[in-house]
Every structure is written in C-alpha cells, then in structure tokens.
Amino acid sequence: MMNPKKGNQTSVAEFILLGFGTLPELQILLFLLFLVIYIATMAGNILILALVVTDQHLHTPMYFFLGNLSCLETCYTSTILPSLLASLLTEGRTISFSGCITQYYFFASMVATECFLLLVMSYDRYLAIGNPMHYAAHMSVRSCLQLAGGSWTGGFLLSSLTTLLITQLTFCGPNDIDHFFCDFIPLVKISCNDPQMMEMLALTLSLIFLLVPFLLTSMSYIYIIAIILKIPSSTGRQKAFSTCSSHLIVVTIYYGTLLIAYMFPTTNKLRDFKKVLSVFYTVLTPLVNPLIYSLRNKEVKEALRKASRKSMFGQC
C-alpha cells in the first residue's frame, strides 16, 4: 500500500549502489580478485561451450544442456561483474533508473533460466539412469531443443513479471541501494510502498520461482539415488553416480545460497551475510560450474585433451 504523503510518481532518476563501499581499504584488492574471477569464468564457460559444439562425442543430450548452462553462465556473470568492476575501479556507484531496471531484468532472467535448466538436467539424468532403454526416444533432438528453448523462454517471461512489478513501485528517496547490483529485495526496501506487503510478495515469488523448481529437482535426484542403490555391482553404482554427482554439487551450491538469500527476512544482522551469499550465486557459481564438470566428467577431460593435442600439432 502506498504512503499517501508520497507522490504517486517515481521521483528518483538514479540510484547509488553502495556495494562494498564500507571496505574502502580493500577496493583495489576486490577489483583484482573479481577481475581474475571474471576472466576465469568467461574462459572456462566459453571453453566448455566450444568443446560441446566441436567434439562429436559430446553431442548428447547431457552435454547439450551443459552447453546451454555454460552459455547462460557467460551471460549471467556479464550482467553483474562488469559494472561491479567499474564501480570498484572508479568509485562511480551511480546507476540510472532505467539502467537499474535493465540490469535487474537480465539478472532475474538468468536466475530463472538456470533454475529451469537445472531442473531439465536432473530430468535428463533421471531418464538416463532410471529408464535407459527408452532414453533415446524420450530425449530426441526435438525434445532437447524444446526443453532448452522452454527454459530460456520461461526464464525471460517470468522475469518480465517481476520487472513489471518493480516498475510499479514508487521511489521518492533515499536512493541508496545497499547491494552491489540491482535486485528485487533491495529495491523494495528503498521504495515508498508498504514494506510488509512487498516482503510478502517477495516471499511468494520466491516460493513459486525458487522453491518449486528446487523441490522438483530434488525429487529427481532422490529417485536417481534410489535407483543407483539398487544396482547390484559396485562398479555400476559408481559409474551411474559419477554421471550425476557434478549436477548434485551445482544444485546444492546454487539453490542453497538462493533460498537463504530470498526466503529469509532481510534484517540488519542478515544484511551483510546476504550480500556475501549473493557473491556465491552471482560470482562463484558461474566460476565453479565449468571446473566441476570438467574435473568430474571423463568425456569432457578427454575432449579437452584431444583439443589440446590438435592445438599443439597445429602449431608445429
């Protein structure tokens, strides 16, 4: 509910992202740290994407979705880190209202799309392990394209809804956002709208867009583990579990930090902790994903070795 003493129009033309401004002595160190992470993230995910596209042995549904995830991570990290690096280097923390809304739209789109992609990848592993005889029929090229396309389309459509909600908020000052990027809850906190109603709205959206995909993904992996435990040979169990263990790690890190950040109320004690959690799902998760998949998947390591040999012979 809007405060009647405030206007019904947005009077704030720009916002100030406070970011890590409370740590002025660490600005250069943080800049170098995030710069290295950004370069490594882009290089790792682009490498995975290139391997999936060029290596025939990786032209399978599992790696098709992994390629989509790597493409997503390059876009994901590029919505946050370039502006964060610029603010750390120049100490220019202002962002226009339209720039803030645009950043939030693309960030929310990537978050929602990743939730759907992780769900699709868990479904893919469930079919591969639980119903291998019919796996090829269920995961045809057409089905893979539909699942991946649906994940991207659904993510952008859902973020359009939350972005539309933000544009309906009234901002009349102050314009300081206690975060390093434009996100839903920090923007709600500085709006002139009823904070309790908006907190309830944020919780409702989190339940729908985060908890439901998380529960469905978790159910898939519970079924997978139950199936693996029934495999009589230890070698078979180990081989089956190795195909989805990397997925489990990614899902745990990603959803664990997201659920805590969005479903717990933002109190003064939790504010800084949530900012740290935001670093995990916006900065570290896109970095560790290619590392987890490349280190734990024999096919990816073999494709990397072949690409390295071709590169070495090509230079000779």
TORGULUM-700350 format. One record per residue: x, y, z of N, C-alpha, C, O in turn; residue in three letters. Coordinates in steps of 0.05 Angstrom, whole numbers, plus 5000, padded with zeros to 4 digits. Layout:
XYZXYZXYZXYZALA;...
END
This chain:
501749765000500050005000501850255000503750265015MET;501250444983502950674980502350885002500050925011MET;504451015011504251225030502951465017504051564998ASN;500651565026499251785013500752045014500252224998PRO;502652065033504152315034506352325013507452535007LYS;506952095001508852084979507352114953504952064952LYS;508752194933507452224907506851954895507851744905GLY;505351954874504751704860506451674835505851504818ASN;508651834833510451804810513251754821513951834843GLN;514851624804517551574811519151834809519351944787THR;520351924831521852184830524852134831526352334829SER;525751894834528551834835529551774807528551584794VAL;531451924797532451884770534751694769535351574748ALA;536151654791538451474792538751354820537651464840GLU;540151134821540751004847543751004852545351034834PHE;544350964877547150944885547550664897546450594918ILE;549150494883549750224892552050244913554350284905LEU;551450194937553450224958555550004956557850044963LEU;554749764947556649554942558349484966557349424988GLY;560949494962562849434983564249704992566549704999PHE;562649914991563750184999564650205028566150385035GLY;563650025045564450025073567249915077568249915099THR;568449815056571149705057572949855038574049735019LEU;573350115042574950275023577850185020578950214998PRO;578950075041581749995040582149735024584349665017GLU;579949605017580049355002579149384973578849184959LEU;578649624964577449664937579249554915578249414897GLN;581849614916583649514896583949214896583949084876ILE;584149104921584348814924581848674913582048474899LEU;579548784920577048674910576848694879575848514866LEU;577748914868577748954839579448734826578548614807PHE;581848694836583548494824582448214827582548044808LEU;581248154850580047894855577747844836577647634823LEU;575848034834573547994817574347994787573047864771PHE;576448144780577448144752578447864745577847764723LEU;580047744762581147474757578847274755578747104737VAL;576847304773574547124773572947154747572146954735ILE;572547404738571047454713572447334689571147204673TYR;575047374687576547264664576446964665576046834644ILE;576846844688576846554691574046434685573846224672ALA;572046574694569246484689568646484659567546294648THR;569246714646568746724617570346524601569246384584MET;572946494608574646304594573646014598573545864579ALA;573045944623572145674629569545594615569345384604GLY;567545774617565045714605565045714574563745554561ASN;566645904563566845904534568345654524567645554503ILE;570345564540571745324533569845084533569844924514LEU;568245054554566244834555564344844531563744644519ILE;563345084525561545124503562845044477561544914460LEU;565345124473566745064448567244754446566944644424ALA;567844624468568244334467565744194460565744004444LEU;563444274472560844154467560144184437558944004425VAL;560744414426559944464398561744314378560744204358VAL;564344294384566244184364566743884367567443754347THR;566443774391567143494395564643314390562643344404ASP;564843134372562642964365561742784388559342724391GLN;563642704405563042524427561342664449560142534466HIS;561242934447559643084467556943174456555543334468LEU;556243064432553643134420551542954431550242794416HIS;551042974457549042814471547243004487548043234491THR;544842924495543043104510544443224535544043454540PRO;545843054550547143154574548943384569548843594583MET;550643364548552543574542551243804527552244034527TYR;549043744513547543964500546544154522546744404519PHE;545444044543544444214565546744344580546544574589PHE;549044204582551344324595552344564579553244764590LEU;552244534552553044764535551244994539552045224539GLY;548644944542546745154547547345294574547145534577ASN;548045124594548745234620551145414619551245624632LEU;553245324604555645484601555045754587556145954594SER;553445734566552645984552551146164571551546414571CYS;549346054587547846214607549746344627549346574634LEU;551746194636553546304657555246534646555746724661GLU;555946534621557446754610555647004609556647224614THR;553146974602551247194603550647284631550547524637CYS;550347094649549647144677551747314690551047524702TYR;554247234688556347384702556847654689557847834703THR;556247674663556647934649554548144656554948374650SER;552348064668550348254677551148394703550148604710THR;553048264718553748374745556548474746557048694754ILE;558448304738561248364744562448614729563948764742LEU;561848664704563048904691562349164706564049324710PRO;559849194714559049434728560349444756561049654766SER;560549204769561849194795564849264793565849414810LEU;566149164773568949234768569349534763571249654774LEU;567549644747567749934741567350104767568750294771ALA;565450024784565050174809567350144828568050344842SER;568649914829570949874846573350034837574950134853LEU;573650064810575950204799575650504799577550654805LEU;573250594793572750884790571351004814571151254816THR;570250834832568550924854566051074845564751214860GLU;565351034820562851144810560650944814560450744799GLY;558950984833556950784841554150854832552250714839ARG;553751064817551051144809550150974785551850904767THR;547650914784546450774761543650894756542150944775ILE;543050944731540551074725538150884731538550644734SER;535851004733533450834739533050624718532550394724PHE;533150714692532750524670535050314669534550084663SER;537550404676539750214676539450004698540149774694GLY;538450094721537949914743535749704736536149464742CYS;533649794725531449614717532449424696531749184697ILE;534049514677535049344656536949124668536748894660THR;538649214686540449014699538848804714539448564712GLN;536848894729535248704744533848514725533648274730TYR;532748614703531248444684533048214674532147984674TYR;535448284665537148074654538247894676538547654672PHE;538748004700539647834722537447634729537947394732PHE;535047734733532747554740532247354719531547124725ALA;532547434693532147244671534147014673533446784669SER;536647084679538746874681538246684705538646444703MET;537446804727536846644751534646444745534846204751VAL;532446544734530146374729530846164708530045924710ALA;532246244687533046044666534845834677534545594670THR;536645904695538445704707536845504724537445264725GLU;534845604739533145434755531845224737531744984743CYS;530745314714529445134695531444934682530844704679PHE;533745044675535744864663536744644682537044414674LEU;537144724707538044524727535844314730536444074735LEU;533344394729531044204731531044024707530743774710LEU;531444134683531543974659533943774659533643544651VAL;536243864669538543694671538143464691539043244686MET;536743514712536043304731534143104719534342864723SER;532243204703530343024689531842854669531242614666TYR;533742974655535442824635536942594649537042374639ASP;538142654672539642444687537742224697538441994698ARG;535342314705533442114715532641914693532541674698TYR;532142024669531441844647533841664639533441434633LEU;536241784639538641634630539141404649539941184640ALA;538741444675539441234695537041064701537240824705ILE;534641184702532241034710530840894687529540684692GLY;531140994663529840864640531640874616530940994595ASN;533940744617535940764595535040644569535840734548PRO;533240444570532240324545530640514528530740494503MET;529240694540527540884525528741174526527341364518HIS;531241194535532441464538532641604511531841844509TYR;533541464491533941594465531241694453531141904440ALA;529141534458526541614448525441864462524242044450ALA;525841874489524842094505526542344500525442574499HIS;529142314497530942544494531942564465534342554459MET;530042584446530742634418531742914415531643084433SER;532842974391533843244385531543444389532043664400VAL;529243374379526943564382526243614411525743844419ARG;526243404427525543434455527643604470526943774486SER;530143564463532343724476532044024469532344194486CYS;531444074443531044354435528644484448528744714456LEU;526544324451524144424464524644484494523744694504GLN;526044304508526544334536528444574541527944734559LEU;530544594524532444824528531045084520531245284535ALA;529645084498528245324490526145414510525745654515GLY;524745214521522745274542523945394567522745574579GLY;526345304574527745404597528445704593528045864611SER;529645764570530346044564527846224562527846434574TRP;525846124548523446294544522046334571521146554577THR;521746114586520446134612521846324631520646474646GLY;524546314631526146484648525746784642525346944660GLY;525746844616525447124608522547224613522047454620PHE;520647044609517847124613517247174643515947364650LEU;518247004660517847034689519247284699518047424716LEU;521647344689522947584698521547834689521748044701SER;520147814666518548044657516348114677515748344681SER;515247904690513147954711514348094735513148294743LEU;516648004745517748134769518748414762518648604778THR;519848444738520748714729518448904727518649144735THR;516248814717513848984715512949064743512049294747LEU;513148884762512348954790514249174801513249354815LEU;516749164794518649364804518049634792518249844805ILE;517349634766516749894753514250024765513850264761THR;512549874779510249984792510750094820509050224832GLN;513250044830513950154856514350454854514950564833LEU;514150584877514550874878517150924893517550834916THR;519051074881521551134893521751434897521751594877PHE;521851524921521951814927524251884945524252104957CYS;526151714948528451764965528251644992526051615003GLY;530551575004533251594993533651394971532151204967PRO;535851434956536351264932538851094935539951004915ASN;539651034960541950864965541150564966539450494983ASP;542150404948541650114948543949974962546249984952ILE;543449844984545549714999546149434987545649224999ASP;547249444963547849204948549849274926550449514922HIS;550949074913552849134891551649104863552949134843PHE;549049044863547549044837544549084844543749074867PHE;542949144824540149194827538648934830538648764812CYS;537448884853535948644859533248714871532848934880ASP;531548514871528748564878528448664907527248874911PHE;529448514926529048584954530348854962529049014975ILE;532948914954534049174960532449404948532149614960PRO;531349364924529649574911527049614927526149834930LEU;525849384935523449404951523949554977522249714986VAL;526249514989526949635015527049945013526350075033LYS;527850044990528050344988525650464975525550704970ILE;523650304968521250414956519450544977519850495001SER;517550704969515750834987513150664992511350755005CYS;513150424981510850254984510950115011512950115025ASN;508649985018508449845044510549625045510349425029ASP;512549635063514749445063513749155070514748965060PRO;511849135088510848875095509448735072509848495068GLN;507948885057506548765034508548675013508248465001MET;510648845009512648784989514348544997515148384981MET;514948525023516548295034514948045029516047835022GLU;512348055034510547825030510547755000510447514993MET;510447954983510547904954513147764946513147584930LEU;515347864957518047744951518147454960519147284946ALA;516947394984516947124994515246944976515946714970LEU;512947054967511146894950512446834923512346604913THR;513847034912515246984886517546784890517946614872LEU;518846794912521046604918519946324920521146134910SER;517646294933516446034936515745914909516245674904LEU;514746084891513845984865516245934846516445714834ILE;518046124845520146114824522745974834524345894817PHE;523145944860525545814870524945544884526145344877LEU;523045554902522545314918521345084902522144854905LEU;519445154884518144944868520144804849520344564849VAL;521744954833523844824817525844664834526744444826PRO;526544774858528444634875527344364885528744164884PHE;524744364893523544124902523343914880523743674884LEU;522544004856522343814833525143704826525343464820LEU;527143874827529843784821530843594842532043384836THR;530243654867531043474889529643204887530942994892SER;527143204879525642954876526942784854527142534857MET;527842904832529142754811531642624822532142384815SER;533242764837535742644847535242444869536742254872TYR;533042474884532342264904531642004889532541784898ILE;530142024867529541784851532041664839532341424838TYR;533841844830536341744818537941594838538941374832ILE;538241704862539841574883538541304891539941104895ILE;535941294892534541044899535040834877535340604884ALA;535040914852535540734830538440634831539040394828ILE;540340824837543140744838543740544860545240354856ILE;542440574883542840394905541840114899542739924912LEU;540040084879539039824872540839674852540439444847LYS;542839824841544639694821546339494836547639564856ILE;546439244827547839034842550839064844552039014865PRO;552139144822555039164822556039434832554839644826SER;558139434848559239684858560439854835560240094837SER;561539724815562539874792560340014777560640244769THR;558039884774555740004761554640244777553940444766GLY;554540204804553640424821555440664819554540894817ARG;558040614819560040834818559840974792559941224791GLN;559540824770559340954743556741114741556841344730LYS;554541014751552041154750552041414766551141624758ALA;553241384790553341624808555141834797554642074801PHE;557341754783559141954773557942134752558842354747SER;555842024738554542184717552742414728552142604714THR;551942394754550242594765551342734790550142914800CYS;553642644799554842764823555543064819555143224837SER;556543124795557143404789554643574790554743804799SER;552443464779549843614780549043664809548043884815HIS;549343464826548643494854550143724867549043884883LEU;552743744862554343954873553344234864553044414881ILE;552844254838551944514827549244594839548844824847VAL;547444404840544744454850544844544880543444724888VAL;546544404896546744464924547744744929546744894945THR;549944814914551145084918549145304909548745494923ILE;548045264885546345464873543745514889543245744897TYR;542245304893539745334907540045394937538545544948TYR;542145284949542645334977542945634983541645745001GLY;544645764967545046054972542646224963541946414976THR;541346144941539046294932536746284952535546494958LEU;536146054962533846024981534346185007532446305017LEU;536846175017537346325041537146625036536046775052ILE;538146715013538247005006535447115002534847345009ALA;533546954990530947064983528646985001526647115001TYR;529046775016526746675032526946755062524946735076MET;529246845071529546935098529247245098530147375080PHE;527847345119527547635120530147785122532047695136PRO;530348015110532848175109532948355134531948575134THR;534048255156534448405180537148545179538848485162THR;537648725198540248855199542548665203544748695192ASN;542048455219544148255224544648085199546947995195LYS;542648035183542947865160543748015134544347885114LEU;543648275135544048435110546848375098547048315074ARG;548948395114551648355104552048055096553447995077ASP;550847875112551047595106549747535079550847375063PHE;547447655073546147605048547747725025547747615003LYS;549247935030550948055009553147855002553847824979LYS;554247725022556347525018555147285002556347184984VAL;552747205010551346984995550947054966551146884948LEU;550347314961549847404934552447364917552247314893SER;554747394929557247354915557447064906558447004885VAL;556446884923556546594916554946534891555946414872PHE;552346624890550746534867551046714843550146644821TYR;552246954845552647124822555447114811555947154787THR;557447054828560247064820561546794821562846704802VAL;561246644843562746394847561446164832562845994821LEU;558746144832557445924819558145914789558845694779THR;557946134774558846124746561746054742562545944722PRO;563446104762566246034761566745734765568245614750LEU;565345624785565945344792564545144774565344914773VAL;562345224761560945034744562744904723562744654722ASN;564145054707565944914687568044744700568844544690PRO;569144834724571144684738570044414747571344214745LEU;567644424759566344174769565843984746566543744748ILE;564744084724564043904702566543794688566643564681TYR;568543964684570943874670572643684687573943504676SER;572643724713574343554730572943284736574343094742LEU;570343274735568943034744567842874720567042644725ARG;567942974696566842834673569142744655570642904644ASN;569342474651571542364635571242464606573342514593LYS;568842484596568442564568569542844563570742894542GLU;568943024582569943304578572943314580574243454564VAL;574143164599577043164601578343044576580443134567LYS;577142834565578142714541577942904517579842934501GLU;575643044515575343244494577343474497578343574477ALA;577943554521579943764526582743664518584243824507LEU;583343414524585943304516586243294486588343364475ARG;584143214472584243204443584543484431586043524412LYS;583043674442583243944432586044054437587144204420ALA;587343984460590044084466592043964447593844094437SER;591643694441593543564422593243694394595243734380ARG;590743744385590343864359591644144358592844214338LYS;591344284380592544554381595644544380596944704366SER;596744354394599644324394600744234367602644344357MET;599344044354600243954328599744164307601244184288PHE;597744324311597144534292599244754292599744884272GLY;600644784315602644994318605344894307607145054301GLN;605644624305608244504296608544534266610544454255CYS;
END
